Amino acid sequence: MADGDGMPGPGPDSSTLFGEIRRMAQTSGAVGGIAARMAGARLFGIKTDRSAHAEDMKVILGGLKGPMMKVAQFLSTVPDALPAEYARELAELQANAPPMGFPFVRRRMQSELGPDWANNFAVFGQTAAAAGSLGQVHRARLHDGTEVACKLQYPDMPSAVEADLRQLKMALALFHRMDNALNNDEAYKELVERLREELDYRREAANMRLYRLMLDGVGRVEVPVPIERLCTVRLLTMNWLQGSKLQDFLATKPSEEARNEVARALFQAWYIPLYRYGVVHGDPHLGNYQVRDDGGINLLDFGVIRVFAPRFLRGVINLFEAVRDGDDDKAHHAYEVWGFGDLSSEKMAVLNEWARFLYEPLMQDRVRAMQETNDPQYGREVAQKVHAGLQRTGGVQVPREFVLMDRAAIGLGSVFLRLGARLNWHRMFQDLIADFDEADLAARQAAALAQAGVPSTVQQDAERVQV
């Protein structure tokens, strides 16, 4: 049975064989065509109109929704992961995902809150205020006047996730045979866990509570409050926060001081939780925060959250110190703590190229831009150099812990560049890591996770990475 917008009805929200087969049929042509064209270009020199193909791919993945679209969003933010034409088109998926029609919304709300669901609201907007990869948001008002956002999961997402993950695994295997620089087996496992977690909106509500605890007292950052009685596994209701998109903020031609304030708020929103609690928000794309009128930000979308063992954070700091001091022994130990194995001196020298690129703004105790070269392709050129070096030295297996850390650093760095922010990044970083202590972080982390009701996988991670 289909909703009025032509999409299948929700059905039971668990992965089913029929649902996975249907999803495989939908996605196999897209994945196969993408892989075949890229493989042909690389292996046989077949010329393709990459701009036209990239636009086709954006339309296909945007229509499919689900994890395929989320993976595309991620790839669009990573330098050299995709040709420029692909990255440019896929970046638009972050803000322009096609929404579902109201027949689906009505059925979903009834299945989550019962036949009298509308009685919970004084007003409920029938048109989606925003649409993403796994769900869409509707604005509503409660009877007490509270403006809320209702995030609804699309139908059959568990089946879509499992089918798309199988497709992605096949595509990654194909790409690895063509290019041995990066073995993404562990990165794939990380993506599997995070995507499955993201389907549980009760978990996201707990993540939201966690971020409110961790950022309590940070006046520049606002986090929504979940409305617990109106939250289920597939419905997340929270208070509505007022703010503007970054593009709209920049269109007003704000002063450098105003742009710096936004950058400082973003730095705090991501890195106070990381270095004081061992928690990172793993989805820094432009749709997941807003700029407020007071120069602060609203932090949104807490489906992709990563909790790290305190020892891993010590490794992050040790790598910074190793790059700063040119200490190869300390760098080697830090990479092992991160989860990199089988590191020859040649491989480590290549990885250090990337580490220097990431840490370079933190090295100098002065006000500066995030990137001081005028070359907009500088990051891509560094990535290409590192990629070639890893191919030459036999490649590395990407650790699970590396995936979201690298994504956050690259994603935020690109935002700081877009803002044209000039800050003393060194001082901001040093303020966070001063007096870092693993035991203190472990205690704060455990207390915050317990209070917010967030399950922790820290022990499993610690047992998996033994040095």
Buried (B, 14 or more C-beta within 10 A) or exposed (E): EEBEEEBBBBBEBEBBEEBBEBBBEBBBEBBBBBBEBBBEBEEEEEEEEBBEBBBBBBEBBBEBBBBBBBBBBBBBBBBBBBBEBBBBBBBBBBBEBEBBBBBBBBBBBBBBBEEEBBEBBEEBBEEBBBBBBBBBBBBBBBEEEBEBBBBBBBBBBBBBBBBBBBBBBBBBEBBBEEEEBBBBBBBBEBBBEBBBBBBBBBBBBBBBBBBBBBBEEBEBBBBBBBBEEBBBBBBBBBBBBEBBBBEEBBEEEBEEEBBBBBBBBBBBBBBBBBBBBBBBBBBBBBBBBBBBEEBBBBBBBBBBBBBBBBBBBBBBBBBBBBBEEEBEEBBBBBBBBBBBEEBEEEBBBBBBBBBEBBBBBBEEEEEBBBBEEEEEEBBBBBBEBBBEBBBEBEBBBBBBBBBBBBBBBBBBBBBBBBBBBBBBBBEBBEEBBEEBEBEEBBEBBEEBBEEBEBEBBBEEBBEBBEE
